[in-house]
Amino acid sequence: MTLDHVALTLPFRGTWLTRNSPARRVPSHGTHLFATTYAVDFIAVRGRRTAMTRDWRTLVSTEPADRFFAFGQPILAPAAGRVVAVHDGETDHEARRSQLALLPYALTQAARVRGGAGAIAGNHVILELAGHAGYVVLAHLRAGSIRVGDGESVALGQELGACGNSGNSTQPHLHIQVMDSADPFAARGLPMSFRDYRLWSRVDGPPVEVEQGVPGESEVVEPL
C-alpha cells in the first residue's frame, strides 16, 4: 500500500542543508526504530558551510555548539496543531566534526538508545496535526528554548523553540519526523513532504521553486 505524504512547511527561516533524506533511502536513518523511517535532518548553512569557524578543533577535537549557524535559530511549527508532548532540560553538547571525536561518541550509541526519548531526541516537541493527520516530532532543540506547553494549540509558523545540539546529535541541527501516534516507541513513521520552498543548485545557476516535494540528500533548501 502506498502511503500519502503528510504535507508540511519547512520549520525554519533561511538556507538549510538536507541530511538523511528519505529521497535517498528508506529508512532514512538506517532503522525503523523510534518511527524514524522517513525522518529528515536539516543543518543551517551559509553557502554550504555549517559553521563560522574551522580550526584545529575541527580536525582533532570537539567544538563549541555556538560556532555553528544552526545553533539558536528559531524552529517554527510546520503546520497548525496541538502540543501533545514537551521535553526540555537536556544539555547541549559540544559538536563533533573530527573523526577522532566521532569515534568515541559512536561507541556510546547503544547507551543513548537505552536512555530513552531524552537521550535520543534531546529537547523536543511533539505536535498533533490538525485533522488527526499525524504527529510531528521536532528534536534536538536548545536547552531552555521551548516556548510552548503541553496541550497548547499552535498556528502554522509559530515559534516553538530554537535549534540546539541536545540528545543524539553531533552538531546543531533539526530532526523532524511524522508518526501515526504520539509514542515514538510504538508508532510507525509516516512519509512527509514540504510545500513552497526554494532549492539551491550545487552548481552556478538560479534556484528552483518547488511547490511540493521531498528534498534530496545534500540539497540546500529555503522556505519561500
Buried (B, 14 or more C-beta within 10 A) or exposed (E): EEEEBBBBBBBBBBBBBBBBBBBBEEBBBEEEBBBBBBBBBBBBBEEEEBBEEEEEBBEEBBBBBBBBBBBBBBBBBBBBBBBBBBBBEBEBBBBBBBEEBEEEBEEEEEEBBEEEBBBBBBBBBBBBBEEEBBBBBBBBBBBEBBBBEEEBEBEBBBBBBBBBBBBBBBBBBBBBBBBBBBBBEEBEBBBBBBBEBBBBEEEEEEBEEBEEBBBEBEBBBBBE
